[in-house]
């Protein structure tokens, strides 16, 4: 996460971008939160969409179950809670859970890209230990937090927790 936050700062410096609005969606929200905390004078504003300061395993599993049944909840738990690094586990998660991220089919259909399930499985191991709640207390820029009530992976409770961790002001 340090590397990605550093990359944001280096990118802005290389292009001469001063005081950008940092927008982070999903995993990009982890990076944006960390960059805003690590580089307090970098951004002018922060926008966080469908992201979380830490995993919300039980809430997320319950959302997947409500939207896709026990098999979707089990696929989520296998990858994220049990940390099953097998590419097959990630492929099963993709088949059962990714369609539940949107009520309507995404215009960014699966045939527009290729997912490397070995990379996905490896990245999930990092996800287990991240917790940005303390860092959020150091964010000094105005921050907009957006969440959707149907989002299974980053539920509204995650957005509410981000808001609670940000300094008042």
VMD Tcl script that draws the C-alpha trace (Angstrom):
set ca {
  {0.00 0.00 0.00}
  {2.91 2.34 0.70}
  {4.19 1.79 -2.84}
  {0.84 2.61 -4.42}
  {0.40 5.75 -2.30}
  {3.96 6.78 -3.17}
  {3.16 6.16 -6.84}
  {0.23 8.60 -6.64}
  {2.50 11.28 -5.17}
  {5.28 10.56 -7.72}
  {2.78 10.62 -10.60}
  {1.46 14.02 -9.55}
  {5.00 15.36 -9.11}
  {6.12 14.04 -12.51}
  {3.19 15.72 -14.28}
  {3.26 18.89 -12.18}
  {-0.22 18.25 -10.79}
  {-0.72 20.34 -7.67}
  {-3.47 19.71 -5.12}
  {-5.51 17.20 -7.16}
  {-8.82 15.74 -6.16}
  {-7.99 12.13 -5.30}
  {-10.79 9.78 -6.24}
  {-10.61 6.19 -5.11}
  {-13.15 3.51 -5.98}
  {-13.07 0.09 -4.29}
  {-9.41 -0.96 -3.98}
  {-8.47 2.48 -5.31}
  {-10.14 3.88 -2.21}
  {-7.61 2.06 -0.03}
  {-4.84 3.71 -2.03}
  {-6.49 7.16 -1.94}
  {-7.07 6.99 1.83}
  {-3.50 5.93 2.45}
  {-2.10 8.58 0.08}
  {-4.16 11.32 1.77}
  {-2.84 10.24 5.18}
  {0.75 9.66 4.05}
  {0.95 12.91 2.06}
  {-1.29 15.40 3.90}
  {-0.45 18.30 1.55}
  {-0.87 16.33 -1.68}
  {-4.61 16.50 -2.34}
  {-7.11 19.33 -2.25}
  {-10.06 16.98 -1.81}
  {-10.69 13.27 -1.37}
  {-13.56 11.27 -2.88}
  {-14.04 7.69 -1.68}
  {-16.51 5.44 -3.48}
  {-17.53 1.91 -2.57}
  {-14.51 1.33 -0.38}
  {-13.67 0.42 3.21}
  {-11.05 1.20 5.82}
  {-10.85 -2.49 6.75}
  {-12.57 -5.75 5.87}
  {-16.13 -6.28 7.10}
  {-16.22 -10.05 6.76}
  {-19.52 -10.88 8.47}
  {-21.47 -8.01 6.92}
  {-20.04 -8.70 3.48}
  {-20.76 -12.45 3.70}
  {-24.34 -11.67 4.77}
  {-24.78 -9.27 1.82}
  {-23.49 -11.88 -0.63}
  {-25.84 -14.44 0.88}
  {-28.81 -12.08 0.62}
  {-28.03 -11.32 -3.02}
  {-26.80 -14.70 -4.24}
  {-27.59 -17.35 -1.67}
  {-25.35 -19.53 0.49}
  {-23.10 -20.49 -2.42}
  {-22.14 -16.84 -3.02}
  {-21.46 -16.31 0.69}
  {-19.34 -19.48 0.78}
  {-17.38 -18.38 -2.31}
  {-16.66 -15.03 -0.63}
  {-15.62 -16.65 2.67}
  {-13.37 -19.17 0.92}
  {-11.37 -16.44 -0.83}
  {-11.40 -13.60 1.69}
  {-11.89 -15.16 5.13}
  {-10.21 -18.54 4.69}
  {-7.58 -17.03 2.38}
  {-7.77 -19.94 -0.05}
  {-5.10 -18.92 -2.56}
  {-6.04 -21.47 -5.19}
  {-6.88 -19.82 -8.52}
  {-9.93 -22.11 -8.63}
  {-11.29 -20.42 -5.51}
  {-10.91 -17.01 -7.16}
  {-12.54 -18.27 -10.35}
  {-15.48 -19.61 -8.34}
  {-15.76 -16.29 -6.51}
  {-15.71 -14.44 -9.85}
  {-18.48 -16.65 -11.23}
  {-20.72 -16.50 -8.14}
  {-20.00 -13.07 -6.64}
  {-18.89 -10.62 -9.31}
  {-22.30 -10.64 -11.04}
  {-23.81 -9.54 -7.70}
  {-21.86 -6.28 -7.65}
  {-24.42 -4.65 -9.98}
  {-28.17 -5.07 -10.33}
  {-27.86 -4.40 -14.04}
  {-25.21 -5.97 -16.27}
  {-22.15 -3.80 -16.46}
  {-21.27 -2.20 -19.79}
  {-17.75 -3.33 -18.92}
  {-18.53 -6.95 -19.72}
  {-16.05 -9.72 -18.88}
  {-15.11 -10.06 -22.54}
  {-13.54 -6.59 -22.41}
  {-10.69 -7.76 -20.21}
  {-8.83 -10.72 -18.82}
  {-8.59 -11.54 -15.14}
  {-5.43 -13.20 -13.85}
  {-6.76 -15.35 -11.03}
  {-3.30 -16.13 -9.65}
  {-2.73 -12.40 -9.15}
  {-6.18 -12.01 -7.58}
  {-5.47 -14.87 -5.18}
  {-2.13 -13.33 -4.20}
  {-3.59 -9.86 -3.64}
  {-6.29 -11.18 -1.32}
  {-3.66 -12.17 1.24}
  {-2.80 -8.49 1.67}
  {-6.47 -7.62 2.16}
  {-6.73 -9.65 5.38}
  {-4.47 -7.38 7.41}
  {-5.20 -3.89 6.21}
  {-6.81 -1.41 8.58}
  {-6.78 2.29 7.76}
  {-9.02 3.53 10.57}
  {-6.21 5.17 12.56}
  {-4.77 6.78 9.42}
  {-8.12 8.29 8.55}
  {-7.88 10.38 11.70}
  {-4.97 12.25 10.11}
  {-6.70 13.14 6.83}
  {-6.95 16.92 6.68}
  {-8.75 17.50 3.38}
  {-12.52 17.66 2.82}
  {-13.70 14.16 2.01}
  {-16.80 12.90 0.24}
  {-17.72 9.28 0.98}
  {-20.15 7.50 -1.37}
  {-21.74 4.10 -0.81}
  {-24.51 2.03 -2.31}
  {-26.93 -0.01 -0.26}
  {-26.72 -2.91 -2.71}
  {-22.91 -3.11 -2.73}
  {-22.03 -6.47 -1.19}
  {-18.26 -6.01 -0.96}
  {-18.12 -2.57 0.63}
  {-21.41 -2.15 2.48}
  {-22.85 1.11 3.76}
  {-21.53 0.21 7.22}
  {-18.00 0.47 5.81}
  {-18.69 4.00 4.55}
  {-20.21 4.97 7.89}
  {-17.08 3.70 9.63}
  {-14.86 5.78 7.31}
  {-16.91 8.87 8.18}
  {-16.63 8.12 11.91}
  {-12.84 7.86 11.64}
  {-12.33 11.12 9.75}
  {-11.61 14.21 11.84}
  {-14.62 16.42 12.46}
  {-14.59 19.61 10.53}
}
mol new
graphics top color blue
foreach p $ca { graphics top sphere $p radius 0.5 }
foreach p [lrange $ca 0 end-1] q [lrange $ca 1 end] { graphics top cylinder $p $q radius 0.2 }
display resetview
